[in-house]
Amino acid sequence: MENNKKIIEHLMKLSPIEKANVIDLLLKSLDEPDPVMDQLWAKEVESRIDAFDRGKLQVLTQEEFFKIRRN
């Protein structure tokens, strides 16, 4: 935590454009592919497709969804 505080203190001394560049780099680093997460999502999608095919998944129209959500 102390190291984080020192990093933040250093970053706060940067110019606005330098801060924007750091923020851009940090945000881009969060958008990197994650093979483990991709595999988990693929498994979830297959599971939902299978449930739909077996009639085990309730399907709603957009209108039905928003009506339920409002209540």
PDB file with SEQRES, HELIX, SHEET and CRYST1 records, atoms N, CA, C and O in Angstrom:
SEQRES   1 A   71  MET GLU ASN ASN LYS LYS ILE ILE GLU HIS LEU MET LYS          
SEQRES   2 A   71  LEU SER PRO ILE GLU LYS ALA ASN VAL ILE ASP LEU LEU          
SEQRES   3 A   71  LEU LYS SER LEU ASP GLU PRO ASP PRO VAL MET ASP GLN          
SEQRES   4 A   71  LEU TRP ALA LYS GLU VAL GLU SER ARG ILE ASP ALA PHE          
SEQRES   5 A   71  ASP ARG GLY LYS LEU GLN VAL LEU THR GLN GLU GLU PHE          
SEQRES   6 A   71  PHE LYS ILE ARG ARG ASN                                      
HELIX    1 AA1 GLU A    2  MET A   12  1                                  11    
HELIX    2 AA2 PRO A   16  LEU A   30  1                                  15    
HELIX    3 AA3 PRO A   35  ASP A   53  1                                  19    
HELIX    4 AA4 GLN A   62  ARG A   70  1                                   9    
CRYST1    1.000    1.000    1.000  90.00  90.00  90.00 P 1           1          
ATOM      1  N   MET A   1       0.811  -1.199   0.000  1.00  0.00           N  
ATOM      2  CA  MET A   1       0.000   0.000   0.000  1.00  0.00           C  
ATOM      3  C   MET A   1       0.859   1.271   0.000  1.00  0.00           C  
ATOM      4  O   MET A   1       0.520   2.253  -0.660  1.00  0.00           O  
ATOM      5  N   GLU A   2       1.937   1.247   0.720  1.00  0.00           N  
ATOM      6  CA  GLU A   2       2.825   2.413   0.758  1.00  0.00           C  
ATOM      7  C   GLU A   2       3.382   2.693  -0.627  1.00  0.00           C  
ATOM      8  O   GLU A   2       3.511   3.849  -1.029  1.00  0.00           O  
ATOM      9  N   ASN A   3       3.712   1.631  -1.360  1.00  0.00           N  
ATOM     10  CA  ASN A   3       4.232   1.788  -2.715  1.00  0.00           C  
ATOM     11  C   ASN A   3       3.171   2.427  -3.615  1.00  0.00           C  
ATOM     12  O   ASN A   3       3.488   3.290  -4.434  1.00  0.00           O  
ATOM     13  N   ASN A   4       1.904   2.002  -3.464  1.00  0.00           N  
ATOM     14  CA  ASN A   4       0.818   2.589  -4.248  1.00  0.00           C  
ATOM     15  C   ASN A   4       0.692   4.082  -3.967  1.00  0.00           C  
ATOM     16  O   ASN A   4       0.477   4.879  -4.880  1.00  0.00           O  
ATOM     17  N   LYS A   5       0.827   4.446  -2.711  1.00  0.00           N  
ATOM     18  CA  LYS A   5       0.723   5.858  -2.337  1.00  0.00           C  
ATOM     19  C   LYS A   5       1.820   6.670  -3.020  1.00  0.00           C  
ATOM     20  O   LYS A   5       1.568   7.771  -3.510  1.00  0.00           O  
ATOM     21  N   LYS A   6       3.029   6.130  -3.050  1.00  0.00           N  
ATOM     22  CA  LYS A   6       4.147   6.821  -3.697  1.00  0.00           C  
ATOM     23  C   LYS A   6       3.912   6.939  -5.204  1.00  0.00           C  
ATOM     24  O   LYS A   6       4.233   7.962  -5.809  1.00  0.00           O  
ATOM     25  N   ILE A   7       3.361   5.903  -5.794  1.00  0.00           N  
ATOM     26  CA  ILE A   7       3.068   5.940  -7.230  1.00  0.00           C  
ATOM     27  C   ILE A   7       2.040   7.026  -7.518  1.00  0.00           C  
ATOM     28  O   ILE A   7       2.204   7.809  -8.453  1.00  0.00           O  
ATOM     29  N   ILE A   8       0.977   7.074  -6.711  1.00  0.00           N  
ATOM     30  CA  ILE A   8      -0.066   8.078  -6.897  1.00  0.00           C  
ATOM     31  C   ILE A   8       0.504   9.484  -6.719  1.00  0.00           C  
ATOM     32  O   ILE A   8       0.200  10.384  -7.501  1.00  0.00           O  
ATOM     33  N   GLU A   9       1.316   9.666  -5.705  1.00  0.00           N  
ATOM     34  CA  GLU A   9       1.933  10.977  -5.484  1.00  0.00           C  
ATOM     35  C   GLU A   9       2.759  11.393  -6.702  1.00  0.00           C  
ATOM     36  O   GLU A   9       2.723  12.553  -7.114  1.00  0.00           O  
ATOM     37  N   HIS A  10       3.493  10.459  -7.268  1.00  0.00           N  
ATOM     38  CA  HIS A  10       4.291  10.748  -8.467  1.00  0.00           C  
ATOM     39  C   HIS A  10       3.381  11.087  -9.652  1.00  0.00           C  
ATOM     40  O   HIS A  10       3.632  12.045 -10.383  1.00  0.00           O  
ATOM     41  N   LEU A  11       2.336  10.301  -9.830  1.00  0.00           N  
ATOM     42  CA  LEU A  11       1.418  10.521 -10.955  1.00  0.00           C  
ATOM     43  C   LEU A  11       0.728  11.877 -10.861  1.00  0.00           C  
ATOM     44  O   LEU A  11       0.488  12.523 -11.880  1.00  0.00           O  
ATOM     45  N   MET A  12       0.412  12.304  -9.656  1.00  0.00           N  
ATOM     46  CA  MET A  12      -0.278  13.582  -9.470  1.00  0.00           C  
ATOM     47  C   MET A  12       0.590  14.767  -9.883  1.00  0.00           C  
ATOM     48  O   MET A  12       0.067  15.858 -10.109  1.00  0.00           O  
ATOM     49  N   LYS A  13       1.897  14.577  -9.986  1.00  0.00           N  
ATOM     50  CA  LYS A  13       2.817  15.645 -10.395  1.00  0.00           C  
ATOM     51  C   LYS A  13       2.936  15.742 -11.918  1.00  0.00           C  
ATOM     52  O   LYS A  13       3.550  16.676 -12.433  1.00  0.00           O  
ATOM     53  N   LEU A  14       2.359  14.796 -12.627  1.00  0.00           N  
ATOM     54  CA  LEU A  14       2.445  14.803 -14.084  1.00  0.00           C  
ATOM     55  C   LEU A  14       1.576  15.907 -14.672  1.00  0.00           C  
ATOM     56  O   LEU A  14       0.645  16.398 -14.034  1.00  0.00           O  
ATOM     57  N   SER A  15       1.901  16.280 -15.896  1.00  0.00           N  
ATOM     58  CA  SER A  15       1.080  17.254 -16.610  1.00  0.00           C  
ATOM     59  C   SER A  15      -0.235  16.584 -17.010  1.00  0.00           C  
ATOM     60  O   SER A  15      -0.326  15.356 -17.021  1.00  0.00           O  
ATOM     61  N   PRO A  16      -1.244  17.376 -17.335  1.00  0.00           N  
ATOM     62  CA  PRO A  16      -2.513  16.770 -17.752  1.00  0.00           C  
ATOM     63  C   PRO A  16      -2.370  15.795 -18.915  1.00  0.00           C  
ATOM     64  O   PRO A  16      -3.006  14.740 -18.906  1.00  0.00           O  
ATOM     65  N   ILE A  17      -1.560  16.115 -19.909  1.00  0.00           N  
ATOM     66  CA  ILE A  17      -1.392  15.211 -21.052  1.00  0.00           C  
ATOM     67  C   ILE A  17      -0.690  13.917 -20.626  1.00  0.00           C  
ATOM     68  O   ILE A  17      -1.026  12.838 -21.114  1.00  0.00           O  
ATOM     69  N   GLU A  18       0.269  14.026 -19.730  1.00  0.00           N  
ATOM     70  CA  GLU A  18       0.946  12.820 -19.232  1.00  0.00           C  
ATOM     71  C   GLU A  18      -0.029  11.956 -18.430  1.00  0.00           C  
ATOM     72  O   GLU A  18      -0.008  10.730 -18.540  1.00  0.00           O  
ATOM     73  N   LYS A  19      -0.871  12.586 -17.633  1.00  0.00           N  
ATOM     74  CA  LYS A  19      -1.878  11.843 -16.874  1.00  0.00           C  
ATOM     75  C   LYS A  19      -2.838  11.132 -17.822  1.00  0.00           C  
ATOM     76  O   LYS A  19      -3.188   9.971 -17.608  1.00  0.00           O  
ATOM     77  N   ALA A  20      -3.257  11.833 -18.868  1.00  0.00           N  
ATOM     78  CA  ALA A  20      -4.165  11.234 -19.840  1.00  0.00           C  
ATOM     79  C   ALA A  20      -3.517  10.032 -20.514  1.00  0.00           C  
ATOM     80  O   ALA A  20      -4.177   9.019 -20.744  1.00  0.00           O  
ATOM     81  N   ASN A  21      -2.233  10.137 -20.830  1.00  0.00           N  
ATOM     82  CA  ASN A  21      -1.521   9.012 -21.447  1.00  0.00           C  
ATOM     83  C   ASN A  21      -1.447   7.814 -20.510  1.00  0.00           C  
ATOM     84  O   ASN A  21      -1.617   6.675 -20.944  1.00  0.00           O  
ATOM     85  N   VAL A  22      -1.196   8.064 -19.233  1.00  0.00           N  
ATOM     86  CA  VAL A  22      -1.144   6.974 -18.245  1.00  0.00           C  
ATOM     87  C   VAL A  22      -2.521   6.319 -18.131  1.00  0.00           C  
ATOM     88  O   VAL A  22      -2.634   5.094 -18.106  1.00  0.00           O  
ATOM     89  N   ILE A  23      -3.557   7.140 -18.061  1.00  0.00           N  
ATOM     90  CA  ILE A  23      -4.912   6.605 -17.967  1.00  0.00           C  
ATOM     91  C   ILE A  23      -5.236   5.761 -19.189  1.00  0.00           C  
ATOM     92  O   ILE A  23      -5.807   4.678 -19.062  1.00  0.00           O  
ATOM     93  N   ASP A  24      -4.875   6.248 -20.375  1.00  0.00           N  
ATOM     94  CA  ASP A  24      -5.125   5.505 -21.610  1.00  0.00           C  
ATOM     95  C   ASP A  24      -4.416   4.154 -21.579  1.00  0.00           C  
ATOM     96  O   ASP A  24      -5.008   3.136 -21.938  1.00  0.00           O  
ATOM     97  N   LEU A  25      -3.171   4.138 -21.159  1.00  0.00           N  
ATOM     98  CA  LEU A  25      -2.428   2.875 -21.079  1.00  0.00           C  
ATOM     99  C   LEU A  25      -3.053   1.914 -20.077  1.00  0.00           C  
ATOM    100  O   LEU A  25      -3.151   0.715 -20.338  1.00  0.00           O  
ATOM    101  N   LEU A  26      -3.475   2.438 -18.935  1.00  0.00           N  
ATOM    102  CA  LEU A  26      -4.104   1.583 -17.923  1.00  0.00           C  
ATOM    103  C   LEU A  26      -5.420   0.997 -18.432  1.00  0.00           C  
ATOM    104  O   LEU A  26      -5.685  -0.191 -18.249  1.00  0.00           O  
ATOM    105  N   LEU A  27      -6.236   1.823 -19.065  1.00  0.00           N  
ATOM    106  CA  LEU A  27      -7.505   1.326 -19.597  1.00  0.00           C  
ATOM    107  C   LEU A  27      -7.279   0.280 -20.683  1.00  0.00           C  
ATOM    108  O   LEU A  27      -7.984  -0.728 -20.727  1.00  0.00           O  
ATOM    109  N   LYS A  28      -6.315   0.505 -21.545  1.00  0.00           N  
ATOM    110  CA  LYS A  28      -6.010  -0.480 -22.587  1.00  0.00           C  
ATOM    111  C   LYS A  28      -5.539  -1.795 -21.973  1.00  0.00           C  
ATOM    112  O   LYS A  28      -5.823  -2.865 -22.510  1.00  0.00           O  
ATOM    113  N   SER A  29      -4.824  -1.723 -20.858  1.00  0.00           N  
ATOM    114  CA  SER A  29      -4.325  -2.944 -20.222  1.00  0.00           C  
ATOM    115  C   SER A  29      -5.464  -3.782 -19.653  1.00  0.00           C  
ATOM    116  O   SER A  29      -5.320  -4.994 -19.497  1.00  0.00           O  
ATOM    117  N   LEU A  30      -6.592  -3.153 -19.344  1.00  0.00           N  
ATOM    118  CA  LEU A  30      -7.746  -3.883 -18.826  1.00  0.00           C  
ATOM    119  C   LEU A  30      -8.518  -4.586 -19.933  1.00  0.00           C  
ATOM    120  O   LEU A  30      -9.336  -5.466 -19.663  1.00  0.00           O  
ATOM    121  N   ASP A  31      -8.261  -4.201 -21.173  1.00  0.00           N  
ATOM    122  CA  ASP A  31      -9.012  -4.718 -22.310  1.00  0.00           C  
ATOM    123  C   ASP A  31      -8.271  -5.842 -23.040  1.00  0.00           C  
ATOM    124  O   ASP A  31      -8.627  -6.186 -24.167  1.00  0.00           O  
ATOM    125  N   GLU A  32      -7.258  -6.408 -22.413  1.00  0.00           N  
ATOM    126  CA  GLU A  32      -6.509  -7.496 -23.034  1.00  0.00           C  
ATOM    127  C   GLU A  32      -7.298  -8.800 -22.934  1.00  0.00           C  
ATOM    128  O   GLU A  32      -7.966  -9.055 -21.932  1.00  0.00           O  
ATOM    129  N   PRO A  33      -7.215  -9.617 -23.977  1.00  0.00           N  
ATOM    130  CA  PRO A  33      -7.927 -10.902 -23.936  1.00  0.00           C  
ATOM    131  C   PRO A  33      -7.480 -11.759 -22.748  1.00  0.00           C  
ATOM    132  O   PRO A  33      -6.307 -11.777 -22.375  1.00  0.00           O  
ATOM    133  N   ASP A  34      -8.436 -12.452 -22.180  1.00  0.00           N  
ATOM    134  CA  ASP A  34      -8.169 -13.363 -21.071  1.00  0.00           C  
ATOM    135  C   ASP A  34      -8.659 -14.743 -21.495  1.00  0.00           C  
ATOM    136  O   ASP A  34      -9.861 -15.008 -21.472  1.00  0.00           O  
ATOM    137  N   PRO A  35      -7.729 -15.629 -21.886  1.00  0.00           N  
ATOM    138  CA  PRO A  35      -8.135 -16.950 -22.389  1.00  0.00           C  
ATOM    139  C   PRO A  35      -9.001 -17.737 -21.405  1.00  0.00           C  
ATOM    140  O   PRO A  35      -9.916 -18.445 -21.825  1.00  0.00           O  
ATOM    141  N   VAL A  36      -8.734 -17.627 -20.133  1.00  0.00           N  
ATOM    142  CA  VAL A  36      -9.519 -18.350 -19.128  1.00  0.00           C  
ATOM    143  C   VAL A  36     -10.952 -17.814 -19.118  1.00  0.00           C  
ATOM    144  O   VAL A  36     -11.909 -18.587 -19.110  1.00  0.00           O  
ATOM    145  N   MET A  37     -11.093 -16.486 -19.118  1.00  0.00           N  
ATOM    146  CA  MET A  37     -12.426 -15.887 -19.117  1.00  0.00           C  
ATOM    147  C   MET A  37     -13.153 -16.211 -20.416  1.00  0.00           C  
ATOM    148  O   MET A  37     -14.350 -16.499 -20.401  1.00  0.00           O  
ATOM    149  N   ASP A  38     -12.445 -16.168 -21.532  1.00  0.00           N  
ATOM    150  CA  ASP A  38     -13.061 -16.517 -22.817  1.00  0.00           C  
ATOM    151  C   ASP A  38     -13.590 -17.948 -22.806  1.00  0.00           C  
ATOM    152  O   ASP A  38     -14.672 -18.220 -23.325  1.00  0.00           O  
ATOM    153  N   GLN A  39     -12.827 -18.853 -22.217  1.00  0.00           N  
ATOM    154  CA  GLN A  39     -13.239 -20.254 -22.144  1.00  0.00           C  
ATOM    155  C   GLN A  39     -14.476 -20.408 -21.254  1.00  0.00           C  
ATOM    156  O   GLN A  39     -15.391 -21.164 -21.580  1.00  0.00           O  
ATOM    157  N   LEU A  40     -14.498 -19.693 -20.139  1.00  0.00           N  
ATOM    158  CA  LEU A  40     -15.663 -19.750 -19.246  1.00  0.00           C  
ATOM    159  C   LEU A  40     -16.910 -19.215 -19.932  1.00  0.00           C  
ATOM    160  O   LEU A  40     -17.988 -19.792 -19.794  1.00  0.00           O  
ATOM    161  N   TRP A  41     -16.775 -18.112 -20.673  1.00  0.00           N  
ATOM    162  CA  TRP A  41     -17.924 -17.556 -21.387  1.00  0.00           C  
ATOM    163  C   TRP A  41     -18.403 -18.496 -22.478  1.00  0.00           C  
ATOM    164  O   TRP A  41     -19.607 -18.655 -22.677  1.00  0.00           O  
ATOM    165  N   ALA A  42     -17.469 -19.120 -23.187  1.00  0.00           N  
ATOM    166  CA  ALA A  42     -17.850 -20.069 -24.239  1.00  0.00           C  
ATOM    167  C   ALA A  42     -18.647 -21.221 -23.639  1.00  0.00           C  
ATOM    168  O   ALA A  42     -19.642 -21.657 -24.217  1.00  0.00           O  
ATOM    169  N   LYS A  43     -18.214 -21.714 -22.484  1.00  0.00           N  
ATOM    170  CA  LYS A  43     -18.917 -22.797 -21.804  1.00  0.00           C  
ATOM    171  C   LYS A  43     -20.324 -22.341 -21.389  1.00  0.00           C  
ATOM    172  O   LYS A  43     -21.290 -23.091 -21.528  1.00  0.00           O  
ATOM    173  N   GLU A  44     -20.428 -21.115 -20.884  1.00  0.00           N  
ATOM    174  CA  GLU A  44     -21.721 -20.571 -20.467  1.00  0.00           C  
ATOM    175  C   GLU A  44     -22.658 -20.430 -21.660  1.00  0.00           C  
ATOM    176  O   GLU A  44     -23.839 -20.762 -21.568  1.00  0.00           O  
ATOM    177  N   VAL A  45     -22.138 -19.943 -22.763  1.00  0.00           N  
ATOM    178  CA  VAL A  45     -22.958 -19.782 -23.973  1.00  0.00           C  
ATOM    179  C   VAL A  45     -23.475 -21.134 -24.449  1.00  0.00           C  
ATOM    180  O   VAL A  45     -24.656 -21.271 -24.771  1.00  0.00           O  
ATOM    181  N   GLU A  46     -22.608 -22.119 -24.495  1.00  0.00           N  
ATOM    182  CA  GLU A  46     -23.023 -23.460 -24.915  1.00  0.00           C  
ATOM    183  C   GLU A  46     -24.091 -24.015 -23.981  1.00  0.00           C  
ATOM    184  O   GLU A  46     -25.038 -24.665 -24.424  1.00  0.00           O  
ATOM    185  N   SER A  47     -23.934 -23.757 -22.695  1.00  0.00           N  
ATOM    186  CA  SER A  47     -24.909 -24.213 -21.708  1.00  0.00           C  
ATOM    187  C   SER A  47     -26.274 -23.564 -21.940  1.00  0.00           C  
ATOM    188  O   SER A  47     -27.307 -24.228 -21.851  1.00  0.00           O  
ATOM    189  N   ARG A  48     -26.270 -22.268 -22.237  1.00  0.00           N  
ATOM    190  CA  ARG A  48     -27.526 -21.563 -22.476  1.00  0.00           C  
ATOM    191  C   ARG A  48     -28.180 -22.033 -23.777  1.00  0.00           C  
ATOM    192  O   ARG A  48     -29.401 -22.179 -23.835  1.00  0.00           O  
ATOM    193  N   ILE A  49     -27.389 -22.267 -24.808  1.00  0.00           N  
ATOM    194  CA  ILE A  49     -27.925 -22.768 -26.076  1.00  0.00           C  
ATOM    195  C   ILE A  49     -28.557 -24.141 -25.857  1.00  0.00           C  
ATOM    196  O   ILE A  49     -29.647 -24.423 -26.356  1.00  0.00           O  
ATOM    197  N   ASP A  50     -27.859 -24.989 -25.105  1.00  0.00           N  
ATOM    198  CA  ASP A  50     -28.377 -26.325 -24.812  1.00  0.00           C  
ATOM    199  C   ASP A  50     -29.692 -26.232 -24.037  1.00  0.00           C  
ATOM    200  O   ASP A  50     -30.646 -26.947 -24.346  1.00  0.00           O  
ATOM    201  N   ALA A  51     -29.745 -25.359 -23.038  1.00  0.00           N  
ATOM    202  CA  ALA A  51     -30.971 -25.184 -22.255  1.00  0.00           C  
ATOM    203  C   ALA A  51     -32.104 -24.682 -23.136  1.00  0.00           C  
ATOM    204  O   ALA A  51     -33.245 -25.121 -22.992  1.00  0.00           O  
ATOM    205  N   PHE A  52     -31.802 -23.772 -24.039  1.00  0.00           N  
ATOM    206  CA  PHE A  52     -32.814 -23.265 -24.964  1.00  0.00           C  
ATOM    207  C   PHE A  52     -33.323 -24.390 -25.864  1.00  0.00           C  
ATOM    208  O   PHE A  52     -34.529 -24.547 -26.051  1.00  0.00           O  
ATOM    209  N   ASP A  53     -32.401 -25.166 -26.416  1.00  0.00           N  
ATOM    210  CA  ASP A  53     -32.777 -26.271 -27.302  1.00  0.00           C  
ATOM    211  C   ASP A  53     -33.648 -27.308 -26.593  1.00  0.00           C  
ATOM    212  O   ASP A  53     -34.515 -27.926 -27.210  1.00  0.00           O  
ATOM    213  N   ARG A  54     -33.412 -27.492 -25.293  1.00  0.00           N  
ATOM    214  CA  ARG A  54     -34.195 -28.464 -24.525  1.00  0.00           C  
ATOM    215  C   ARG A  54     -35.471 -27.867 -23.955  1.00  0.00           C  
ATOM    216  O   ARG A  54     -36.216 -28.558 -23.261  1.00  0.00           O  
ATOM    217  N   GLY A  55     -35.735 -26.598 -24.233  1.00  0.00           N  
ATOM    218  CA  GLY A  55     -36.939 -25.956 -23.726  1.00  0.00           C  
ATOM    219  C   GLY A  55     -36.855 -25.602 -22.250  1.00  0.00           C  
ATOM    220  O   GLY A  55     -37.882 -25.372 -21.613  1.00  0.00           O  
ATOM    221  N   LYS A  56     -35.666 -25.555 -21.707  1.00  0.00           N  
ATOM    222  CA  LYS A  56     -35.483 -25.278 -20.277  1.00  0.00           C  
ATOM    223  C   LYS A  56     -35.174 -23.805 -19.997  1.00  0.00           C  
ATOM    224  O   LYS A  56     -35.023 -23.405 -18.843  1.00  0.00           O  
ATOM    225  N   LEU A  57     -35.083 -23.015 -21.044  1.00  0.00           N  
ATOM    226  CA  LEU A  57     -34.729 -21.613 -20.883  1.00  0.00           C  
ATOM    227  C   LEU A  57     -35.907 -20.751 -21.303  1.00  0.00           C  
ATOM    228  O   LEU A  57     -36.414 -20.873 -22.418  1.00  0.00           O  
ATOM    229  N   GLN A  58     -36.335 -19.887 -20.408  1.00  0.00           N  
ATOM    230  CA  GLN A  58     -37.449 -19.001 -20.708  1.00  0.00           C  
ATOM    231  C   GLN A  58     -36.952 -17.876 -21.607  1.00  0.00           C  
ATOM    232  O   GLN A  58     -35.927 -17.253 -21.329  1.00  0.00           O  
ATOM    233  N   VAL A  59     -37.674 -17.626 -22.669  1.00  0.00           N  
ATOM    234  CA  VAL A  59     -37.311 -16.577 -23.610  1.00  0.00           C  
ATOM    235  C   VAL A  59     -38.335 -15.456 -23.503  1.00  0.00           C  
ATOM    236  O   VAL A  59     -39.541 -15.704 -23.507  1.00  0.00           O  
ATOM    237  N   LEU A  60     -37.853 -14.226 -23.407  1.00  0.00           N  
ATOM    238  CA  LEU A  60     -38.715 -13.067 -23.296  1.00  0.00           C  
ATOM    239  C   LEU A  60     -38.453 -12.116 -24.453  1.00  0.00           C  
ATOM    240  O   LEU A  60     -37.335 -12.013 -24.957  1.00  0.00           O  
ATOM    241  N   THR A  61     -39.510 -11.425 -24.862  1.00  0.00           N  
ATOM    242  CA  THR A  61     -39.314 -10.343 -25.812  1.00  0.00           C  
ATOM    243  C   THR A  61     -38.716  -9.165 -25.053  1.00  0.00           C  
ATOM    244  O   THR A  61     -38.705  -9.150 -23.822  1.00  0.00           O  
ATOM    245  N   GLN A  62     -38.227  -8.195 -25.786  1.00  0.00           N  
ATOM    246  CA  GLN A  62     -37.673  -7.004 -25.158  1.00  0.00           C  
ATOM    247  C   GLN A  62     -38.736  -6.311 -24.315  1.00  0.00           C  
ATOM    248  O   GLN A  62     -38.452  -5.860 -23.206  1.00  0.00           O  
ATOM    249  N   GLU A  63     -39.947  -6.225 -24.830  1.00  0.00           N  
ATOM    250  CA  GLU A  63     -41.035  -5.574 -24.101  1.00  0.00           C  
ATOM    251  C   GLU A  63     -41.331  -6.304 -22.789  1.00  0.00           C  
ATOM    252  O   GLU A  63     -41.518  -5.673 -21.749  1.00  0.00           O  
ATOM    253  N   GLU A  64     -41.372  -7.642 -22.845  1.00  0.00           N  
ATOM    254  CA  GLU A  64     -41.635  -8.440 -21.639  1.00  0.00           C  
ATOM    255  C   GLU A  64     -40.520  -8.219 -20.601  1.00  0.00           C  
ATOM    256  O   GLU A  64     -40.788  -8.067 -19.410  1.00  0.00           O  
ATOM    257  N   PHE A  65     -39.290  -8.205 -21.070  1.00  0.00           N  
ATOM    258  CA  PHE A  65     -38.157  -8.030 -20.177  1.00  0.00           C  
ATOM    259  C   PHE A  65     -38.272  -6.700 -19.428  1.00  0.00           C  
ATOM    260  O   PHE A  65     -38.143  -6.657 -18.205  1.00  0.00           O  
ATOM    261  N   PHE A  66     -38.515  -5.617 -20.171  1.00  0.00           N  
ATOM    262  CA  PHE A  66     -38.576  -4.306 -19.538  1.00  0.00           C  
ATOM    263  C   PHE A  66     -39.800  -4.144 -18.654  1.00  0.00           C  
ATOM    264  O   PHE A  66     -39.758  -3.421 -17.659  1.00  0.00           O  
ATOM    265  N   LYS A  67     -40.890  -4.813 -19.011  1.00  0.00           N  
ATOM    266  CA  LYS A  67     -42.086  -4.770 -18.161  1.00  0.00           C  
ATOM    267  C   LYS A  67     -41.778  -5.428 -16.816  1.00  0.00           C  
ATOM    268  O   LYS A  67     -42.116  -4.881 -15.766  1.00  0.00           O  
ATOM    269  N   ILE A  68     -41.143  -6.589 -16.842  1.00  0.00           N  
ATOM    270  CA  ILE A  68     -40.769  -7.299 -15.615  1.00  0.00           C  
ATOM    271  C   ILE A  68     -39.761  -6.451 -14.808  1.00  0.00           C  
ATOM    272  O   ILE A  68     -39.857  -6.343 -13.585  1.00  0.00           O  
ATOM    273  N   ARG A  69     -38.829  -5.877 -15.507  1.00  0.00           N  
ATOM    274  CA  ARG A  69     -37.770  -5.103 -14.843  1.00  0.00           C  
ATOM    275  C   ARG A  69     -38.328  -3.867 -14.126  1.00  0.00           C  
ATOM    276  O   ARG A  69     -37.817  -3.470 -13.080  1.00  0.00           O  
ATOM    277  N   ARG A  70     -39.360  -3.274 -14.683  1.00  0.00           N  
ATOM    278  CA  ARG A  70     -39.964  -2.081 -14.071  1.00  0.00           C  
ATOM    279  C   ARG A  70     -40.685  -2.416 -12.773  1.00  0.00           C  
ATOM    280  O   ARG A  70     -40.784  -1.575 -11.879  1.00  0.00           O  
ATOM    281  N   ASN A  71     -41.188  -3.640 -12.667  1.00  0.00           N  
ATOM    282  CA  ASN A  71     -41.975  -4.041 -11.491  1.00  0.00           C  
ATOM    283  C   ASN A  71     -41.128  -4.400 -10.344  1.00  0.00           C  
ATOM    284  O   ASN A  71     -41.642  -4.757  -9.284  1.00  0.00           O  
TER     285      ASN A  71                                                      
END                                                                             
